[in-house]
Amino acid sequence: MPPTGRLAQKIAIVTGASSGIGRAIALLFAREGARVVCSDIRETSRNETANGDEAHISTHDAIMMKAGGESLFVKCDTSKAEEVEGLVRRVVERFGRVDVMVNNAGIAIEASNPQPIWSYSEDSWDRTLAVNAKGVFLGCKYASAQMMKQEPHASGDRGWIINLASVLGLNGTPWNVGYCASKHAVMGITKVVGWDCGPHGIHCNAICPGYTKTAMTSPNLSEPNFRAKIEKMHPFRGLGEPEDIARAALFLASADCSWITGVGLPVDGGYSAQ
């Protein structure tokens, strides 16, 4: 593991780490000195073309081979309490503590089957809220419980929790009720956890990405007219890249985030300025 870097010696968990934004965060954290535990329901990317020609290499293997770091993979369905609790326990058994928890795992059923409210199925609602909202709740719950037990760093900080919300957790959009509701829930969770954990030296912040080129968004963005419309809604450089979000996560996990908690940071090329 690199002896220096903005996250030197920190132990980080990244859920949904096998592809897209989660993969970019995990790789950057490793390059910045963290030991990264990659968690997902599968080890490799769901869409190789979304991550370049090395997507067949799992994120934890890429960390060990390319970033020179220490990493492992722990399979976890973040909608199940026993699996999230087990994930945190496994990390503590291996590394002794958890410094950074990135609750990134999420789904977007609407990406392939958008529906207005009157057609939106109860099953889609339940599945979306289970992963996107309950999963973040569970990640915050078990990570913060562990962080409360830990000796603080020299700065007095015990931990950094980063939740992946969305610009659609700050705004609305047609035909997206489940996803929008779940990401608004992430913002509510983030604010409450910020209050609960702030007095104990635990940060909790959210990132609100704009439309980013990942496997999750590829079904929508593959349609030229829709893509052109969405690009115009992001006046600075159009669509985002996973690395844009990863750099924001690095900031929120670092010493530079010394007096920030309970916020949602838009990383959206100007989308939320409209």
C-alpha positions, 0 to 999 in steps of 0.5 A: 500500500502506498505510504502516503496520500490523502487517505493514507492508512485509512480503511475504506468500504465501497459498496457497488464497487464492481462497476461505474462510480463505485469502481472509480471511487475504489480505484482512486481511494487505493491510489490515495493510500487507503486499503479498500474493501470492495463490496457488490453482489458480483465481483466484475462489472455488469457492462464491460463497455462502460468501464473500458477494456479492463472491466473483466478485471475485478476492482479489488484485483485491479487495486492490487495489480495496478494501484499497488494496494491491499484490497479484498472483495466481500459479496453483499446485498445491501438491502439485507441487514445481516449482510451489511452487518457481516460486511462491516464485521468482516472488515473489522476482523481483517483490518481492525477498524472502518474509517470510510464507508461509501454507500454507493450501491444502487439500482435504477429500474426506470432506466430501462422501463420508465413509467408515470406514477399511474403505471409504476408498479409496487414491485418496482417501488419496493425493489428500488427503495430496498436498495437505494434507501434501506441499503444506505440506512443500513450502511450508515447504521452499521458503519457508524456503530463501528466508528463510535467504538474506534479511537479517533484519528489525531484530528479527532475524527472517527469516520467519514460516511459518504452516501450516493444520492443524485441530482434527482434527490434534489429535484424531480423529473417525469416518469421516475417516482421510485428513483427520485423518492429513494434519492430524496430519502438518501438526502434525509438520511444524510442530514439526520446521520450528520446530526446524530454522528457529528458530536462523535467526530463522524462525518456524513455527507452525500454526493448528488451526481448529474447524469454520468456515463455508467452501465446504469445510465447506458440504456437511456443514454444510448437513445440519441435524442434523449442523450442530446436533451440530457447533455444540454441540461449539463451546461459544463461539459455535458455528461459526467464521468465516474472519475468526476464523482470519485474526486468528490468522494475523495474530498469528502473522505479526506482531511479537507472535509474538516468542518463539513457534515450533513450536506449534499454536494451536487457534482453535475456540470451545472444541472442543479443551477437551472 
